[in-house]
Amino acid sequence: MSLLFDRAVEFILRFEGDISDDPHDSGGLTKFGISQKAYPDLDIRALTRTEAIELYRRDYYMKCKCDHLPAPLAMILFDSAVSQGPRLAVRMLQQALSVRVDGVVGAETIAAGHRASLRLVAVEFIARRGFQYALHPQVSRFGLGWYRRLAACHQVSQEPL
């Protein structure tokens, strides 16, 4: 697809791991980060890595129009969409960009992303993601992992392609 998508999906797969069925995880049975809750008609146990990558491309990267945004914002948005849901991820990006918050990446959001000071907006976006994690009822169980991933996402988003 693109160098950015390839880098971003490898980052996500590194954090999501293989198969998990943690009774404390609201997603239930999960493989490569794809949950039974999000995809109830999918045979999660039989899911291949290639199929998971295609789901990530279609349902997260393309849905959030990451291919229309500068690389640092696209990386953070994609990871946020996977981890926190596409609508919340887009809303947090829009808040960081100080544009109308509607949860949809449209012309206004894309234009603001290209005009923005990318380092400043990235920091604001990361901070908003961290705040949302802090509000999550499972933060005491999963928070340290979420925050590690968030710090790594910020670091990777600042590296040149």
Buried (B, 14 or more C-beta within 10 A) or exposed (E): EBEBBEBBBEBBBEBBEEEBEEEEBEBBBBBBBBBBEBBEEBEBEEBEEEBBBEBBBEBBBBBBBBBBBBBBBBBBBBBBBBBBBBBBBBBBBBEBBEBEBEBBBBEBBBEBBEEBEBEEBBBBBBBBBBEBBEEBEEBEEBBEEBBEBBEBBBEBBBEEE
